[in-house]
Amino acid sequence: MISDKYNQNLVKSKCVKIDNFLTQTENQKILESAIKLEGYFEKSLTSLSDNDPDFRKSMVLHLATISKTRISQRIKLVLPQVLAKFGHQEFPIAKIEAQVTAHNHGHYYQTHNDNGMPEVAKREITYVYYFDQQPKQFSGGELVLYDEKIDNNYYKQANSFKKIAPKNNTIIFFISRYWHEVLPVNCPSKKFADSRFTINGWLWRS
């Protein structure tokens, strides 16, 4: 049983999920573009994984021109309602960052947050847009979003969490300080085109 003291210090994580975020045509065009650009995807790296090459396994496309304008415009339209659901004040946006990520067989991303380093401290909101082959050719790859506990006036990762399954043409928004991870993906064909694809990025405050 969780103590009253722990309950008082527990901050439940919140996320906003929007289904059918783009049109079916837009969704399909993004998938086709990502598959055609397979040769431009690079092995994922983060400052957290510099000393641990097993911290993250995926492929990233930094040439996000296939998606950035379309996604950014749509995000700006829904942002007021997203922030309202969080109870989060509106803030001046410095930029909307975007990258395309492919998780294939055995890929994952261990627990981390998105603004815990000085160089990314102004990331305010994280988003993840899912797109993939239909019917889906992989399993796993759930996003695990951890609750927080307040300890000495600092937010820290709690043991409780919510698990969000990837769903085509759906976008998830959450606060960038939240600790989260991507569970291992099982893609039997191991074909790049069958990967768990996302456009993921961050809204930076000025």
PyMOL commands that set and color helices and strands:
alter all, ss='L'
color gray80, all
select helices_A, chain A and resi 4-9+24-36+38-40+47-49+64-66+68-86+118-120+192-194
alter helices_A, ss='H'
color red, helices_A
select strands_A, chain A and resi 10-11+15-18+42-43+56-57+59-61+93-103+108-112+123-131+139-140+143-151+154-164+170-175+180-182+185-186+196-205
alter strands_A, ss='S'
color yellow, strands_A
deselect
rebuild
show_as cartoon
